[in-house]
Amino acid sequence: MELHAELVPFDAHLAQEMSDRAVAVVRASEAGEWLPRAAAEPTAVLCRGGMAAGKWHAPCAWAKRCWG
């Protein structure tokens, strides 16, 4: 097993945004609520992966469960 370490710049705004999203997911889960999908259809870049708005999106690991 190999380990890889990489220094990345800290982005306080992004860290707060991701933390806020995580809190929203936990609260919705605890309340038994369903959150809206990130995309309107399974062929969207956010689901299948690809380039959109200048950002690379990996294929969603939950796409089959979300759309199945």
mmCIF file as Biopython writes it, N, C-alpha, C and O atoms, coordinates in Angstrom:
data_model
#
loop_
_atom_site.group_PDB
_atom_site.id
_atom_site.type_symbol
_atom_site.label_atom_id
_atom_site.label_alt_id
_atom_site.label_comp_id
_atom_site.label_asym_id
_atom_site.label_entity_id
_atom_site.label_seq_id
_atom_site.pdbx_PDB_ins_code
_atom_site.Cartn_x
_atom_site.Cartn_y
_atom_site.Cartn_z
_atom_site.occupancy
_atom_site.B_iso_or_equiv
_atom_site.auth_seq_id
_atom_site.auth_asym_id
_atom_site.pdbx_PDB_model_num
ATOM 1   N N  . MET A ? 1  ? 0.850   -1.186 0.000   1.0 0.0 1  A 1 
ATOM 2   C CA . MET A ? 1  ? 0.000   0.000  0.000   1.0 0.0 1  A 1 
ATOM 3   C C  . MET A ? 1  ? 0.888   1.239  0.000   1.0 0.0 1  A 1 
ATOM 4   O O  . MET A ? 1  ? 1.824   1.348  0.792   1.0 0.0 1  A 1 
ATOM 5   N N  . GLU A ? 2  ? 0.584   2.158  -0.888  1.0 0.0 2  A 1 
ATOM 6   C CA . GLU A ? 2  ? 1.340   3.401  -0.957  1.0 0.0 2  A 1 
ATOM 7   C C  . GLU A ? 2  ? 0.488   4.554  -0.440  1.0 0.0 2  A 1 
ATOM 8   O O  . GLU A ? 2  ? -0.730  4.568  -0.620  1.0 0.0 2  A 1 
ATOM 9   N N  . LEU A ? 3  ? 1.121   5.496  0.189   1.0 0.0 3  A 1 
ATOM 10  C CA . LEU A ? 3  ? 0.453   6.704  0.657   1.0 0.0 3  A 1 
ATOM 11  C C  . LEU A ? 3  ? 0.891   7.862  -0.213  1.0 0.0 3  A 1 
ATOM 12  O O  . LEU A ? 3  ? 2.025   7.898  -0.691  1.0 0.0 3  A 1 
ATOM 13  N N  . HIS A ? 4  ? 0.004   8.796  -0.413  1.0 0.0 4  A 1 
ATOM 14  C CA . HIS A ? 4  ? 0.302   9.983  -1.218  1.0 0.0 4  A 1 
ATOM 15  C C  . HIS A ? 4  ? -0.136  11.204 -0.432  1.0 0.0 4  A 1 
ATOM 16  O O  . HIS A ? 4  ? -1.259  11.267 0.069   1.0 0.0 4  A 1 
ATOM 17  N N  . ALA A ? 5  ? 0.746   12.157 -0.332  1.0 0.0 5  A 1 
ATOM 18  C CA . ALA A ? 5  ? 0.416   13.412 0.350   1.0 0.0 5  A 1 
ATOM 19  C C  . ALA A ? 5  ? 0.575   14.559 -0.639  1.0 0.0 5  A 1 
ATOM 20  O O  . ALA A ? 5  ? 1.489   14.571 -1.464  1.0 0.0 5  A 1 
ATOM 21  N N  . GLU A ? 6  ? -0.327  15.510 -0.537  1.0 0.0 6  A 1 
ATOM 22  C CA . GLU A ? 6  ? -0.284  16.647 -1.442  1.0 0.0 6  A 1 
ATOM 23  C C  . GLU A ? 6  ? -0.771  17.890 -0.702  1.0 0.0 6  A 1 
ATOM 24  O O  . GLU A ? 6  ? -1.811  17.863 -0.044  1.0 0.0 6  A 1 
ATOM 25  N N  . LEU A ? 7  ? -0.022  18.964 -0.812  1.0 0.0 7  A 1 
ATOM 26  C CA . LEU A ? 7  ? -0.439  20.227 -0.207  1.0 0.0 7  A 1 
ATOM 27  C C  . LEU A ? 7  ? -1.369  20.946 -1.168  1.0 0.0 7  A 1 
ATOM 28  O O  . LEU A ? 7  ? -1.067  21.088 -2.353  1.0 0.0 7  A 1 
ATOM 29  N N  . VAL A ? 8  ? -2.497  21.397 -0.652  1.0 0.0 8  A 1 
ATOM 30  C CA . VAL A ? 8  ? -3.452  22.151 -1.456  1.0 0.0 8  A 1 
ATOM 31  C C  . VAL A ? 8  ? -3.778  23.441 -0.721  1.0 0.0 8  A 1 
ATOM 32  O O  . VAL A ? 8  ? -3.782  23.471 0.510   1.0 0.0 8  A 1 
ATOM 33  N N  . PRO A ? 9  ? -4.049  24.498 -1.457  1.0 0.0 9  A 1 
ATOM 34  C CA . PRO A ? 9  ? -4.374  25.763 -0.790  1.0 0.0 9  A 1 
ATOM 35  C C  . PRO A ? 9  ? -5.720  25.669 -0.066  1.0 0.0 9  A 1 
ATOM 36  O O  . PRO A ? 9  ? -6.655  25.037 -0.558  1.0 0.0 9  A 1 
ATOM 37  N N  . PHE A ? 10 ? -5.806  26.296 1.093   1.0 0.0 10 A 1 
ATOM 38  C CA . PHE A ? 10 ? -7.040  26.318 1.866   1.0 0.0 10 A 1 
ATOM 39  C C  . PHE A ? 10 ? -7.953  27.407 1.335   1.0 0.0 10 A 1 
ATOM 40  O O  . PHE A ? 10 ? -7.533  28.549 1.147   1.0 0.0 10 A 1 
ATOM 41  N N  . ASP A ? 11 ? -9.195  27.047 1.097   1.0 0.0 11 A 1 
ATOM 42  C CA . ASP A ? 11 ? -10.201 27.992 0.613   1.0 0.0 11 A 1 
ATOM 43  C C  . ASP A ? 11 ? -11.287 28.076 1.686   1.0 0.0 11 A 1 
ATOM 44  O O  . ASP A ? 11 ? -12.164 27.214 1.753   1.0 0.0 11 A 1 
ATOM 45  N N  . ALA A ? 12 ? -11.230 29.102 2.515   1.0 0.0 12 A 1 
ATOM 46  C CA . ALA A ? 12 ? -12.154 29.237 3.641   1.0 0.0 12 A 1 
ATOM 47  C C  . ALA A ? 12 ? -13.612 29.293 3.177   1.0 0.0 12 A 1 
ATOM 48  O O  . ALA A ? 12 ? -14.488 28.694 3.802   1.0 0.0 12 A 1 
ATOM 49  N N  . HIS A ? 13 ? -13.868 30.005 2.092   1.0 0.0 13 A 1 
ATOM 50  C CA . HIS A ? 13 ? -15.238 30.131 1.588   1.0 0.0 13 A 1 
ATOM 51  C C  . HIS A ? 13 ? -15.774 28.764 1.148   1.0 0.0 13 A 1 
ATOM 52  O O  . HIS A ? 13 ? -16.900 28.399 1.486   1.0 0.0 13 A 1 
ATOM 53  N N  . LEU A ? 14 ? -14.973 28.017 0.399   1.0 0.0 14 A 1 
ATOM 54  C CA . LEU A ? 14 ? -15.390 26.695 -0.060  1.0 0.0 14 A 1 
ATOM 55  C C  . LEU A ? 14 ? -15.582 25.747 1.125   1.0 0.0 14 A 1 
ATOM 56  O O  . LEU A ? 14 ? -16.536 24.969 1.150   1.0 0.0 14 A 1 
ATOM 57  N N  . ALA A ? 15 ? -14.680 25.812 2.107   1.0 0.0 15 A 1 
ATOM 58  C CA . ALA A ? 15 ? -14.794 24.955 3.290   1.0 0.0 15 A 1 
ATOM 59  C C  . ALA A ? 15 ? -16.097 25.238 4.033   1.0 0.0 15 A 1 
ATOM 60  O O  . ALA A ? 15 ? -16.773 24.304 4.465   1.0 0.0 15 A 1 
ATOM 61  N N  . GLN A ? 16 ? -16.451 26.485 4.183   1.0 0.0 16 A 1 
ATOM 62  C CA . GLN A ? 16 ? -17.697 26.845 4.864   1.0 0.0 16 A 1 
ATOM 63  C C  . GLN A ? 16 ? -18.905 26.397 4.059   1.0 0.0 16 A 1 
ATOM 64  O O  . GLN A ? 16 ? -19.885 25.911 4.624   1.0 0.0 16 A 1 
ATOM 65  N N  . GLU A ? 17 ? -18.841 26.558 2.746   1.0 0.0 17 A 1 
ATOM 66  C CA . GLU A ? 17 ? -19.941 26.154 1.872   1.0 0.0 17 A 1 
ATOM 67  C C  . GLU A ? 17 ? -20.178 24.640 1.976   1.0 0.0 17 A 1 
ATOM 68  O O  . GLU A ? 17 ? -21.320 24.193 2.078   1.0 0.0 17 A 1 
ATOM 69  N N  . MET A ? 18 ? -19.107 23.867 1.948   1.0 0.0 18 A 1 
ATOM 70  C CA . MET A ? 18 ? -19.239 22.411 2.041   1.0 0.0 18 A 1 
ATOM 71  C C  . MET A ? 18 ? -19.727 21.976 3.420   1.0 0.0 18 A 1 
ATOM 72  O O  . MET A ? 18 ? -20.503 21.028 3.534   1.0 0.0 18 A 1 
ATOM 73  N N  . SER A ? 19 ? -19.276 22.668 4.468   1.0 0.0 19 A 1 
ATOM 74  C CA . SER A ? 19 ? -19.734 22.381 5.821   1.0 0.0 19 A 1 
ATOM 75  C C  . SER A ? 19 ? -21.231 22.663 5.944   1.0 0.0 19 A 1 
ATOM 76  O O  . SER A ? 19 ? -21.966 21.878 6.544   1.0 0.0 19 A 1 
ATOM 77  N N  . ASP A ? 20 ? -21.676 23.771 5.382   1.0 0.0 20 A 1 
ATOM 78  C CA . ASP A ? 20 ? -23.098 24.126 5.413   1.0 0.0 20 A 1 
ATOM 79  C C  . ASP A ? 20 ? -23.939 23.088 4.672   1.0 0.0 20 A 1 
ATOM 80  O O  . ASP A ? 20 ? -25.034 22.741 5.117   1.0 0.0 20 A 1 
ATOM 81  N N  . ARG A ? 21 ? -23.426 22.592 3.537   1.0 0.0 21 A 1 
ATOM 82  C CA . ARG A ? 21 ? -24.143 21.566 2.788   1.0 0.0 21 A 1 
ATOM 83  C C  . ARG A ? 21 ? -24.271 20.294 3.610   1.0 0.0 21 A 1 
ATOM 84  O O  . ARG A ? 21 ? -25.327 19.662 3.639   1.0 0.0 21 A 1 
ATOM 85  N N  . ALA A ? 22 ? -23.180 19.924 4.280   1.0 0.0 22 A 1 
ATOM 86  C CA . ALA A ? 22 ? -23.197 18.712 5.100   1.0 0.0 22 A 1 
ATOM 87  C C  . ALA A ? 22 ? -24.225 18.827 6.222   1.0 0.0 22 A 1 
ATOM 88  O O  . ALA A ? 22 ? -24.946 17.869 6.501   1.0 0.0 22 A 1 
ATOM 89  N N  . VAL A ? 23 ? -24.298 19.978 6.859   1.0 0.0 23 A 1 
ATOM 90  C CA . VAL A ? 23 ? -25.270 20.204 7.930   1.0 0.0 23 A 1 
ATOM 91  C C  . VAL A ? 23 ? -26.693 20.089 7.375   1.0 0.0 23 A 1 
ATOM 92  O O  . VAL A ? 23 ? -27.563 19.500 8.016   1.0 0.0 23 A 1 
ATOM 93  N N  . ALA A ? 24 ? -26.928 20.643 6.200   1.0 0.0 24 A 1 
ATOM 94  C CA . ALA A ? 24 ? -28.257 20.567 5.585   1.0 0.0 24 A 1 
ATOM 95  C C  . ALA A ? 24 ? -28.644 19.119 5.299   1.0 0.0 24 A 1 
ATOM 96  O O  . ALA A ? 24 ? -29.797 18.738 5.498   1.0 0.0 24 A 1 
ATOM 97  N N  . VAL A ? 25 ? -27.699 18.315 4.837   1.0 0.0 25 A 1 
ATOM 98  C CA . VAL A ? 25 ? -27.967 16.907 4.550   1.0 0.0 25 A 1 
ATOM 99  C C  . VAL A ? 25 ? -28.296 16.155 5.834   1.0 0.0 25 A 1 
ATOM 100 O O  . VAL A ? 25 ? -29.251 15.379 5.870   1.0 0.0 25 A 1 
ATOM 101 N N  . VAL A ? 26 ? -27.523 16.376 6.873   1.0 0.0 26 A 1 
ATOM 102 C CA . VAL A ? 26 ? -27.757 15.694 8.149   1.0 0.0 26 A 1 
ATOM 103 C C  . VAL A ? 26 ? -29.113 16.089 8.730   1.0 0.0 26 A 1 
ATOM 104 O O  . VAL A ? 26 ? -29.862 15.232 9.199   1.0 0.0 26 A 1 
ATOM 105 N N  . ARG A ? 27 ? -29.425 17.367 8.700   1.0 0.0 27 A 1 
ATOM 106 C CA . ARG A ? 27 ? -30.718 17.826 9.247   1.0 0.0 27 A 1 
ATOM 107 C C  . ARG A ? 27 ? -31.900 17.247 8.473   1.0 0.0 27 A 1 
ATOM 108 O O  . ARG A ? 27 ? -32.894 16.826 9.065   1.0 0.0 27 A 1 
ATOM 109 N N  . ALA A ? 28 ? -31.780 17.229 7.140   1.0 0.0 28 A 1 
ATOM 110 C CA . ALA A ? 28 ? -32.858 16.664 6.326   1.0 0.0 28 A 1 
ATOM 111 C C  . ALA A ? 28 ? -33.009 15.177 6.603   1.0 0.0 28 A 1 
ATOM 112 O O  . ALA A ? 28 ? -34.126 14.666 6.688   1.0 0.0 28 A 1 
ATOM 113 N N  . SER A ? 29 ? -31.893 14.488 6.743   1.0 0.0 29 A 1 
ATOM 114 C CA . SER A ? 29 ? -31.926 13.054 7.037   1.0 0.0 29 A 1 
ATOM 115 C C  . SER A ? 29 ? -32.595 12.782 8.384   1.0 0.0 29 A 1 
ATOM 116 O O  . SER A ? 29 ? -33.430 11.885 8.504   1.0 0.0 29 A 1 
ATOM 117 N N  . GLU A ? 30 ? -32.225 13.555 9.376   1.0 0.0 30 A 1 
ATOM 118 C CA . GLU A ? 30 ? -32.819 13.388 10.708  1.0 0.0 30 A 1 
ATOM 119 C C  . GLU A ? 30 ? -34.317 13.671 10.706  1.0 0.0 30 A 1 
ATOM 120 O O  . GLU A ? 30 ? -35.066 13.077 11.482  1.0 0.0 30 A 1 
ATOM 121 N N  . ALA A ? 31 ? -34.752 14.576 9.836   1.0 0.0 31 A 1 
ATOM 122 C CA . ALA A ? 31 ? -36.177 14.926 9.751   1.0 0.0 31 A 1 
ATOM 123 C C  . ALA A ? 31 ? -36.940 14.008 8.800   1.0 0.0 31 A 1 
ATOM 124 O O  . ALA A ? 31 ? -38.154 14.141 8.648   1.0 0.0 31 A 1 
ATOM 125 N N  . GLY A ? 32 ? -36.227 13.075 8.157   1.0 0.0 32 A 1 
ATOM 126 C CA . GLY A ? 32 ? -36.876 12.165 7.220   1.0 0.0 32 A 1 
ATOM 127 C C  . GLY A ? 32 ? -37.273 12.828 5.921   1.0 0.0 32 A 1 
ATOM 128 O O  . GLY A ? 32 ? -38.190 12.359 5.247   1.0 0.0 32 A 1 
ATOM 129 N N  . GLU A ? 33 ? -36.612 13.897 5.556   1.0 0.0 33 A 1 
ATOM 130 C CA . GLU A ? 33 ? -36.931 14.642 4.340   1.0 0.0 33 A 1 
ATOM 131 C C  . GLU A ? 33 ? -36.034 14.213 3.179   1.0 0.0 33 A 1 
ATOM 132 O O  . GLU A ? 33 ? -34.912 13.749 3.380   1.0 0.0 33 A 1 
ATOM 133 N N  . TRP A ? 34 ? -36.545 14.376 1.979   1.0 0.0 34 A 1 
ATOM 134 C CA . TRP A ? 34 ? -35.771 14.126 0.766   1.0 0.0 34 A 1 
ATOM 135 C C  . TRP A ? 34 ? -35.280 15.454 0.228   1.0 0.0 34 A 1 
ATOM 136 O O  . TRP A ? 34 ? -36.060 16.394 0.076   1.0 0.0 34 A 1 
ATOM 137 N N  . LEU A ? 35 ? -34.009 15.536 -0.058  1.0 0.0 35 A 1 
ATOM 138 C CA . LEU A ? 35 ? -33.455 16.741 -0.662  1.0 0.0 35 A 1 
ATOM 139 C C  . LEU A ? 35 ? -33.640 16.673 -2.175  1.0 0.0 35 A 1 
ATOM 140 O O  . LEU A ? 35 ? -33.694 15.579 -2.737  1.0 0.0 35 A 1 
ATOM 141 N N  . PRO A ? 36 ? -33.736 17.819 -2.841  1.0 0.0 36 A 1 
ATOM 142 C CA . PRO A ? 36 ? -33.883 17.794 -4.298  1.0 0.0 36 A 1 
ATOM 143 C C  . PRO A ? 36 ? -32.613 17.265 -4.962  1.0 0.0 36 A 1 
ATOM 144 O O  . PRO A ? 36 ? -31.517 17.412 -4.421  1.0 0.0 36 A 1 
ATOM 145 N N  . ARG A ? 37 ? -32.761 16.664 -6.107  1.0 0.0 37 A 1 
ATOM 146 C CA . ARG A ? 37 ? -31.607 16.181 -6.863  1.0 0.0 37 A 1 
ATOM 147 C C  . ARG A ? 37 ? -30.769 17.364 -7.323  1.0 0.0 37 A 1 
ATOM 148 O O  . ARG A ? 37 ? -31.262 18.484 -7.457  1.0 0.0 37 A 1 
ATOM 149 N N  . ALA A ? 38 ? -29.493 17.091 -7.563  1.0 0.0 38 A 1 
ATOM 150 C CA . ALA A ? 38 ? -28.585 18.134 -8.042  1.0 0.0 38 A 1 
ATOM 151 C C  . ALA A ? 38 ? -28.809 18.429 -9.518  1.0 0.0 38 A 1 
ATOM 152 O O  . ALA A ? 38 ? -28.395 19.477 -10.014 1.0 0.0 38 A 1 
ATOM 153 N N  . ALA A ? 39 ? -29.460 17.512 -10.221 1.0 0.0 39 A 1 
ATOM 154 C CA . ALA A ? 39 ? -29.706 17.679 -11.657 1.0 0.0 39 A 1 
ATOM 155 C C  . ALA A ? 39 ? -31.131 17.269 -11.983 1.0 0.0 39 A 1 
ATOM 156 O O  . ALA A ? 39 ? -31.757 16.526 -11.227 1.0 0.0 39 A 1 
ATOM 157 N N  . ALA A ? 40 ? -31.639 17.748 -13.099 1.0 0.0 40 A 1 
ATOM 158 C CA . ALA A ? 40 ? -33.018 17.467 -13.495 1.0 0.0 40 A 1 
ATOM 159 C C  . ALA A ? 40 ? -33.162 16.159 -14.276 1.0 0.0 40 A 1 
ATOM 160 O O  . ALA A ? 40 ? -34.270 15.640 -14.409 1.0 0.0 40 A 1 
ATOM 161 N N  . GLU A ? 41 ? -32.051 15.624 -14.793 1.0 0.0 41 A 1 
ATOM 162 C CA . GLU A ? 41 ? -32.107 14.389 -15.570 1.0 0.0 41 A 1 
ATOM 163 C C  . GLU A ? 41 ? -30.804 13.606 -15.431 1.0 0.0 41 A 1 
ATOM 164 O O  . GLU A ? 41 ? -29.760 14.196 -15.153 1.0 0.0 41 A 1 
ATOM 165 N N  . PRO A ? 42 ? -30.849 12.293 -15.619 1.0 0.0 42 A 1 
ATOM 166 C CA . PRO A ? 42 ? -29.672 11.456 -15.399 1.0 0.0 42 A 1 
ATOM 167 C C  . PRO A ? 42 ? -28.543 11.689 -16.397 1.0 0.0 42 A 1 
ATOM 168 O O  . PRO A ? 42 ? -27.410 11.272 -16.156 1.0 0.0 42 A 1 
ATOM 169 N N  . THR A ? 43 ? -28.836 12.346 -17.508 1.0 0.0 43 A 1 
ATOM 170 C CA . THR A ? 43 ? -27.795 12.606 -18.504 1.0 0.0 43 A 1 
ATOM 171 C C  . THR A ? 43 ? -27.039 13.909 -18.231 1.0 0.0 43 A 1 
ATOM 172 O O  . THR A ? 43 ? -26.139 14.274 -18.987 1.0 0.0 43 A 1 
ATOM 173 N N  . ALA A ? 44 ? -27.397 14.600 -17.171 1.0 0.0 44 A 1 
ATOM 174 C CA . ALA A ? 44 ? -26.726 15.857 -16.826 1.0 0.0 44 A 1 
ATOM 175 C C  . ALA A ? 44 ? -25.261 15.590 -16.466 1.0 0.0 44 A 1 
ATOM 176 O O  . ALA A ? 44 ? -24.922 14.513 -15.977 1.0 0.0 44 A 1 
ATOM 177 N N  . VAL A ? 45 ? -24.419 16.558 -16.707 1.0 0.0 45 A 1 
ATOM 178 C CA . VAL A ? 45 ? -22.989 16.430 -16.440 1.0 0.0 45 A 1 
ATOM 179 C C  . VAL A ? 45 ? -22.723 16.079 -14.986 1.0 0.0 45 A 1 
ATOM 180 O O  . VAL A ? 45 ? -21.816 15.296 -14.702 1.0 0.0 45 A 1 
ATOM 181 N N  . LEU A ? 46 ? -23.484 16.634 -14.065 1.0 0.0 46 A 1 
ATOM 182 C CA . LEU A ? 46 ? -23.274 16.316 -12.655 1.0 0.0 46 A 1 
ATOM 183 C C  . LEU A ? 46 ? -23.477 14.833 -12.361 1.0 0.0 46 A 1 
ATOM 184 O O  . LEU A ? 46 ? -22.867 14.295 -11.437 1.0 0.0 46 A 1 
ATOM 185 N N  . CYS A ? 47 ? -24.326 14.174 -13.137 1.0 0.0 47 A 1 
ATOM 186 C CA . CYS A ? 47 ? -24.590 12.747 -12.924 1.0 0.0 47 A 1 
ATOM 187 C C  . CYS A ? 47 ? -23.610 11.852 -13.680 1.0 0.0 47 A 1 
ATOM 188 O O  . CYS A ? 47 ? -23.036 10.928 -13.104 1.0 0.0 47 A 1 
ATOM 189 N N  . ARG A ? 48 ? -23.425 12.126 -14.948 1.0 0.0 48 A 1 
ATOM 190 C CA . ARG A ? 48 ? -22.608 11.244 -15.783 1.0 0.0 48 A 1 
ATOM 191 C C  . ARG A ? 48 ? -21.137 11.623 -15.789 1.0 0.0 48 A 1 
ATOM 192 O O  . ARG A ? 48 ? -20.295 10.833 -16.217 1.0 0.0 48 A 1 
ATOM 193 N N  . GLY A ? 49 ? -20.817 12.826 -15.317 1.0 0.0 49 A 1 
ATOM 194 C CA . GLY A ? 49 ? -19.436 13.293 -15.314 1.0 0.0 49 A 1 
ATOM 195 C C  . GLY A ? 49 ? -19.121 14.049 -16.597 1.0 0.0 49 A 1 
ATOM 196 O O  . GLY A ? 49 ? -19.783 13.876 -17.621 1.0 0.0 49 A 1 
ATOM 197 N N  . GLY A ? 50 ? -18.101 14.886 -16.519 1.0 0.0 50 A 1 
ATOM 198 C CA . GLY A ? 50 ? -17.691 15.657 -17.685 1.0 0.0 50 A 1 
ATOM 199 C C  . GLY A ? 50 ? -17.395 17.094 -17.304 1.0 0.0 50 A 1 
ATOM 200 O O  . GLY A ? 50 ? -17.311 17.440 -16.125 1.0 0.0 50 A 1 
ATOM 201 N N  . MET A ? 51 ? -17.237 17.923 -18.323 1.0 0.0 51 A 1 
ATOM 202 C CA . MET A ? 51 ? -16.855 19.308 -18.126 1.0 0.0 51 A 1 
ATOM 203 C C  . MET A ? 51 ? -18.079 20.207 -18.291 1.0 0.0 51 A 1 
ATOM 204 O O  . MET A ? 51 ? -18.820 20.081 -19.266 1.0 0.0 51 A 1 
ATOM 205 N N  . ALA A ? 52 ? -18.286 21.104 -17.343 1.0 0.0 52 A 1 
ATOM 206 C CA . ALA A ? 52 ? -19.383 22.066 -17.422 1.0 0.0 52 A 1 
ATOM 207 C C  . ALA A ? 52 ? -18.981 23.332 -16.685 1.0 0.0 52 A 1 
ATOM 208 O O  . ALA A ? 52 ? -18.440 23.274 -15.581 1.0 0.0 52 A 1 
ATOM 209 N N  . ALA A ? 53 ? -19.246 24.462 -17.296 1.0 0.0 53 A 1 
ATOM 210 C CA . ALA A ? 53 ? -18.957 25.766 -16.694 1.0 0.0 53 A 1 
ATOM 211 C C  . ALA A ? 53 ? -17.489 25.872 -16.264 1.0 0.0 53 A 1 
ATOM 212 O O  . ALA A ? 53 ? -17.176 26.494 -15.249 1.0 0.0 53 A 1 
ATOM 213 N N  . GLY A ? 54 ? -16.605 25.266 -17.037 1.0 0.0 54 A 1 
ATOM 214 C CA . GLY A ? 54 ? -15.181 25.356 -16.751 1.0 0.0 54 A 1 
ATOM 215 C C  . GLY A ? 54 ? -14.699 24.492 -15.603 1.0 0.0 54 A 1 
ATOM 216 O O  . GLY A ? 54 ? -13.560 24.630 -15.158 1.0 0.0 54 A 1 
ATOM 217 N N  . LYS A ? 55 ? -15.561 23.596 -15.116 1.0 0.0 55 A 1 
ATOM 218 C CA . LYS A ? 55 ? -15.184 22.707 -14.005 1.0 0.0 55 A 1 
ATOM 219 C C  . LYS A ? 55 ? -15.373 21.252 -14.422 1.0 0.0 55 A 1 
ATOM 220 O O  . LYS A ? 55 ? -16.317 20.912 -15.135 1.0 0.0 55 A 1 
ATOM 221 N N  . TRP A ? 56 ? -14.457 20.403 -13.964 1.0 0.0 56 A 1 
ATOM 222 C CA . TRP A ? 56 ? -14.570 18.970 -14.218 1.0 0.0 56 A 1 
ATOM 223 C C  . TRP A ? 56 ? -15.425 18.328 -13.138 1.0 0.0 56 A 1 
ATOM 224 O O  . TRP A ? 56 ? -15.240 18.594 -11.950 1.0 0.0 56 A 1 
ATOM 225 N N  . HIS A ? 57 ? -16.350 17.492 -13.547 1.0 0.0 57 A 1 
ATOM 226 C CA . HIS A ? 57 ? -17.212 16.764 -12.618 1.0 0.0 57 A 1 
ATOM 227 C C  . HIS A ? 57 ? -16.999 15.275 -12.824 1.0 0.0 57 A 1 
ATOM 228 O O  . HIS A ? 57 ? -17.188 14.762 -13.927 1.0 0.0 57 A 1 
ATOM 229 N N  . ALA A ? 58 ? -16.610 14.587 -11.771 1.0 0.0 58 A 1 
ATOM 230 C CA . ALA A ? 58 ? -16.482 13.131 -11.848 1.0 0.0 58 A 1 
ATOM 231 C C  . ALA A ? 58 ? -17.878 12.522 -11.901 1.0 0.0 58 A 1 
ATOM 232 O O  . ALA A ? 58 ? -18.831 13.133 -11.419 1.0 0.0 58 A 1 
ATOM 233 N N  . PRO A ? 59 ? -18.016 11.332 -12.476 1.0 0.0 59 A 1 
ATOM 234 C CA . PRO A ? 59 ? -19.329 10.679 -12.470 1.0 0.0 59 A 1 
ATOM 235 C C  . PRO A ? 59 ? -19.821 10.479 -11.029 1.0 0.0 59 A 1 
ATOM 236 O O  . PRO A ? 59 ? -19.045 10.124 -10.143 1.0 0.0 59 A 1 
ATOM 237 N N  . CYS A ? 60 ? -21.087 10.707 -10.818 1.0 0.0 60 A 1 
ATOM 238 C CA . CYS A ? 60 ? -21.665 10.586 -9.477  1.0 0.0 60 A 1 
ATOM 239 C C  . CYS A ? 60 ? -21.741 9.121  -9.046  1.0 0.0 60 A 1 
ATOM 240 O O  . CYS A ? 60 ? -22.251 8.273  -9.778  1.0 0.0 60 A 1 
ATOM 241 N N  . ALA A ? 61 ? -21.236 8.845  -7.874  1.0 0.0 61 A 1 
ATOM 242 C CA . ALA A ? 61 ? -21.248 7.480  -7.347  1.0 0.0 61 A 1 
ATOM 243 C C  . ALA A ? 61 ? -22.658 7.029  -6.981  1.0 0.0 61 A 1 
ATOM 244 O O  . ALA A ? 61 ? -22.896 5.832  -6.819  1.0 0.0 61 A 1 
ATOM 245 N N  . TRP A ? 62 ? -23.586 7.954  -6.850  1.0 0.0 62 A 1 
ATOM 246 C CA . TRP A ? 62 ? -24.948 7.624  -6.420  1.0 0.0 62 A 1 
ATOM 247 C C  . TRP A ? 62 ? -25.962 7.689  -7.556  1.0 0.0 62 A 1 
ATOM 248 O O  . TRP A ? 62 ? -27.159 7.541  -7.311  1.0 0.0 62 A 1 
ATOM 249 N N  . ALA A ? 63 ? -25.522 7.905  -8.778  1.0 0.0 63 A 1 
ATOM 250 C CA . ALA A ? 63 ? -26.448 8.095  -9.897  1.0 0.0 63 A 1 
ATOM 251 C C  . ALA A ? 63 ? -27.423 6.933  -10.064 1.0 0.0 63 A 1 
ATOM 252 O O  . ALA A ? 63 ? -28.617 7.157  -10.268 1.0 0.0 63 A 1 
ATOM 253 N N  . LYS A ? 64 ? -26.932 5.697  -9.981  1.0 0.0 64 A 1 
ATOM 254 C CA . LYS A ? 64 ? -27.842 4.547  -10.145 1.0 0.0 64 A 1 
ATOM 255 C C  . LYS A ? 64 ? -28.911 4.530  -9.065  1.0 0.0 64 A 1 
ATOM 256 O O  . LYS A ? 64 ? -30.079 4.260  -9.344  1.0 0.0 64 A 1 
ATOM 257 N N  . ARG A ? 65 ? -28.515 4.816  -7.845  1.0 0.0 65 A 1 
ATOM 258 C CA . ARG A ? 65 ? -29.484 4.817  -6.735  1.0 0.0 65 A 1 
ATOM 259 C C  . ARG A ? 65 ? -30.461 5.989  -6.874  1.0 0.0 65 A 1 
ATOM 260 O O  . ARG A ? 65 ? -31.656 5.843  -6.619  1.0 0.0 65 A 1 
ATOM 261 N N  . CYS A ? 66 ? -29.951 7.129  -7.274  1.0 0.0 66 A 1 
ATOM 262 C CA . CYS A ? 66 ? -30.774 8.332  -7.398  1.0 0.0 66 A 1 
ATOM 263 C C  . CYS A ? 66 ? -31.808 8.192  -8.522  1.0 0.0 66 A 1 
ATOM 264 O O  . CYS A ? 66 ? -32.967 8.574  -8.356  1.0 0.0 66 A 1 
ATOM 265 N N  . TRP A ? 67 ? -31.387 7.647  -9.653  1.0 0.0 67 A 1 
ATOM 266 C CA . TRP A ? 67 ? -32.263 7.575  -10.817 1.0 0.0 67 A 1 
ATOM 267 C C  . TRP A ? 67 ? -32.872 6.196  -11.027 1.0 0.0 67 A 1 
ATOM 268 O O  . TRP A ? 67 ? -33.742 6.028  -11.881 1.0 0.0 67 A 1 
ATOM 269 N N  . GLY A ? 68 ? -32.420 5.193  -10.245 1.0 0.0 68 A 1 
ATOM 270 C CA . GLY A ? 68 ? -32.904 3.812  -10.451 1.0 0.0 68 A 1 
ATOM 271 C C  . GLY A ? 68 ? -34.172 3.603  -9.778  1.0 0.0 68 A 1 
ATOM 272 O O  . GLY A ? 68 ? -34.730 2.507  -9.838  1.0 0.0 68 A 1 
#
